[in-house]
Amino acid sequence: MYAVLTGPTLTFRDATPADVPEIVALVESAYRGDTSRTGWTTEADILDGQRTDPDGVREVVERPDSRLLLAERDGVLIACCQLEHRGEACYFGMFAVRPGLQGGGLGKVVMAEAERIGREEWGATTMEMTVISVRDELIAFYERRGYRRTGELSPFPYGDERFGLPQRDDLAFERLVKTLG
């Protein structure tokens, strides 16, 4: 566990299988349903259904070369992200910040810690992620953090309800990358 000195004590730790239900609830609250609309990362207008499930989160927690980083304040889970070591790259995913805390800089702190882990602990030279290509505001946020669009698209898994129920037919994932200095 390590602390970041910004406001009330923010601590980071790796998730364990016991954290899975709370992580699922956090991710769902940040992206789906009416609760997600209090934050700006909602996908409620483009996807219904689930964003993740306990099996998917447990897989990330238990997979070798992967970790699910939790950010807590006073013992309460307020943000998380997935990190996966992929050789020279570190994959960044399952990023969620409690909706009522979005827009206050917490996401930037979590991303900085994720990038530090990728660079210092895994020796990664790049951080990469995939974002739904129609999420212009979210992509712009990542661009302001130094990520660049690659134009590399992969299809959205239509028909696989584990990823949600699309409300439109033009969804795809775009790969974003950042060089870690």
Backbone torsions as a table, in degrees:
resi	resn	phi	psi	omega
1	MET	NA	138.1	179.2
2	TYR	-137.1	150.6	-174.5
3	ALA	-108.4	151.5	173.9
4	VAL	-117.6	132.4	-176.2
5	LEU	-91.7	75.8	175.8
6	THR	-138.0	105.4	-179.3
7	GLY	66.8	-152.6	176.1
8	PRO	-55.2	150.6	-172.7
9	THR	-56.3	121.9	175.5
10	LEU	-106.3	126.6	179.5
11	THR	-119.5	150.1	177.1
12	PHE	-116.4	144.5	172.9
13	ARG	-156.2	161.4	175.9
14	ASP	-80.9	142.2	178.9
15	ALA	-70.4	154.0	172.6
16	THR	-119.9	166.7	177.3
17	PRO	-54.9	-30.2	178.7
18	ALA	-65.2	-21.3	-178.9
19	ASP	-83.9	-10.6	-171.2
20	VAL	-52.8	-50.6	-178.5
21	PRO	-58.3	-41.1	-179.0
22	GLU	-68.6	-35.7	177.8
23	ILE	-66.7	-45.2	178.4
24	VAL	-57.4	-46.3	-179.9
25	ALA	-60.9	-42.2	178.8
26	LEU	-63.1	-49.6	-178.1
27	VAL	-61.7	-45.1	179.1
28	GLU	-61.0	-42.2	-178.0
29	SER	-65.5	-28.8	-177.7
30	ALA	-81.8	-22.2	-172.3
31	TYR	-122.8	-24.7	-172.7
32	ARG	-126.3	152.4	173.7
33	GLY	74.7	-179.8	-176.2
34	ASP	-63.8	-34.1	178.8
35	THR	-58.4	-37.7	-177.9
36	SER	-66.0	-22.3	-177.8
37	ARG	-69.9	-13.6	176.6
38	THR	-76.3	-17.3	175.1
39	GLY	-105.3	-178.6	-178.7
40	TRP	-104.5	-1.5	-178.4
41	THR	-93.2	7.0	-175.7
42	THR	-55.4	142.7	171.1
43	GLU	-112.5	11.2	-173.4
44	ALA	-59.6	-23.7	180.0
45	ASP	-86.0	-10.9	179.8
46	ILE	-118.8	-18.8	-178.5
47	LEU	-142.2	135.1	169.3
48	ASP	-102.6	-177.8	176.1
49	GLY	77.9	-161.6	-174.4
50	GLN	-84.8	156.4	172.6
51	ARG	-97.8	-34.2	177.8
52	THR	-155.2	177.4	177.8
53	ASP	-145.6	167.7	-177.6
54	PRO	-56.4	-40.3	-179.4
55	ASP	-62.9	-42.7	179.8
56	GLY	-65.1	-41.3	179.0
57	VAL	-68.4	-44.4	179.4
58	ARG	-58.8	-39.5	178.5
59	GLU	-59.8	-42.9	178.7
60	VAL	-64.7	-44.1	-178.2
61	VAL	-61.7	-38.0	-173.5
62	GLU	-95.3	-11.0	-175.9
63	ARG	-71.1	134.8	174.3
64	PRO	-61.1	150.8	-179.0
65	ASP	61.0	26.5	178.5
66	SER	-140.1	150.5	172.3
67	ARG	-150.3	150.1	175.7
68	LEU	-112.1	108.4	-175.6
69	LEU	-84.2	128.4	178.2
70	LEU	-108.5	138.9	172.9
71	ALA	-111.3	125.4	-178.5
72	GLU	-126.5	148.1	173.7
73	ARG	-126.8	120.8	-177.3
74	ASP	53.9	39.2	176.8
75	GLY	78.7	4.7	-179.3
76	VAL	-105.9	128.7	178.2
77	LEU	-67.3	123.0	-179.5
78	ILE	-124.0	-12.9	178.5
79	ALA	-162.7	159.8	177.0
80	CYS	-155.9	163.5	171.6
81	CYS	-159.2	151.1	176.6
82	GLN	-93.3	138.2	172.3
83	LEU	-126.4	135.6	178.4
84	GLU	-134.4	125.4	-179.3
85	HIS	-79.1	117.6	-179.0
86	ARG	-126.2	67.0	-179.8
87	GLY	67.6	-118.7	179.9
88	GLU	-76.6	-9.7	-176.8
89	ALA	-113.1	156.4	171.9
90	CYS	-121.3	123.4	177.5
91	TYR	-86.4	136.1	-179.4
92	PHE	-116.7	121.6	-179.6
93	GLY	-152.4	-173.5	179.5
94	MET	43.2	42.8	-177.7
95	PHE	-82.4	122.4	179.5
96	ALA	-143.8	138.0	174.0
97	VAL	-124.7	135.0	179.2
98	ARG	-48.4	128.0	-173.0
99	PRO	-51.0	-42.2	-178.8
100	GLY	-69.2	-11.7	-179.7
101	LEU	-105.4	-1.3	-179.0
102	GLN	-70.6	147.6	178.2
103	GLY	89.5	1.1	-177.8
104	GLY	-107.5	7.9	177.6
105	GLY	99.4	-7.8	-179.7
106	LEU	-61.6	-42.2	179.6
107	GLY	-59.3	-39.1	178.6
108	LYS	-63.6	-38.9	179.5
109	VAL	-66.7	-43.0	179.7
110	VAL	-64.5	-43.3	178.6
111	MET	-62.5	-41.3	179.4
112	ALA	-62.1	-40.1	178.7
113	GLU	-67.7	-40.8	178.1
114	ALA	-61.5	-43.5	178.8
115	GLU	-65.5	-38.3	177.2
116	ARG	-61.6	-45.5	178.7
117	ILE	-60.3	-48.0	179.7
118	GLY	-57.3	-46.1	-177.4
119	ARG	-72.6	-53.7	-170.7
120	GLU	-83.3	-36.9	-175.6
121	GLU	-93.0	-29.3	-177.8
122	TRP	-112.4	-7.5	179.9
123	GLY	69.6	22.4	-179.7
124	ALA	-70.4	142.6	177.0
125	THR	-101.1	-15.1	176.8
126	THR	-138.4	153.0	171.9
127	MET	-113.5	136.3	179.4
128	GLU	-133.8	156.8	179.8
129	MET	-154.5	166.7	170.6
130	THR	-122.1	139.8	-178.3
131	VAL	-132.6	142.8	175.7
132	ILE	-60.2	125.1	-168.5
133	SER	-62.3	-21.8	179.9
134	VAL	-87.2	2.1	-179.0
135	ARG	-86.8	65.6	-173.9
136	ASP	-56.2	-44.0	-178.3
137	GLU	-65.5	-40.0	179.0
138	LEU	-68.5	-42.6	177.7
139	ILE	-62.2	-40.2	177.9
140	ALA	-62.1	-38.4	176.0
141	PHE	-58.8	-47.4	-179.6
142	TYR	-66.7	-36.9	177.4
143	GLU	-62.0	-38.8	177.1
144	ARG	-65.8	-20.8	177.2
145	ARG	-91.1	5.6	175.8
146	GLY	99.9	2.0	177.5
147	TYR	-82.0	151.5	177.8
148	ARG	-127.8	146.5	177.4
149	ARG	-72.7	139.2	179.5
150	THR	-100.8	-17.3	-174.0
151	GLY	79.2	-3.7	178.7
152	GLU	-80.8	116.6	-178.7
153	LEU	-110.1	146.1	171.1
154	SER	-127.5	148.6	-174.2
155	PRO	-67.7	147.0	171.4
156	PHE	-72.8	140.2	-176.7
157	PRO	-79.0	67.7	177.5
158	TYR	-55.5	138.7	179.0
159	GLY	91.1	-11.6	178.2
160	ASP	-103.0	98.0	-173.5
161	GLU	-64.7	-11.1	175.7
162	ARG	-63.0	-21.9	-178.4
163	PHE	-103.0	3.9	179.0
164	GLY	108.5	174.7	-179.6
165	LEU	-111.9	102.2	-175.3
166	PRO	-61.8	140.9	176.0
167	GLN	-102.2	3.4	178.5
168	ARG	-149.3	163.4	-173.2
169	ASP	-106.4	13.9	-176.8
170	ASP	-115.6	27.5	-177.3
171	LEU	-86.3	139.7	174.9
172	ALA	-152.7	163.1	175.2
173	PHE	-101.3	134.6	174.2
174	GLU	-110.6	137.8	178.1
175	ARG	-83.6	128.9	174.9
176	LEU	-115.3	144.9	179.9
177	VAL	-135.9	154.1	175.4
178	LYS	-140.2	135.0	174.1
179	THR	-79.3	129.8	179.3
180	LEU	-91.7	125.1	-176.4
181	GLY	-90.4	NA	NA
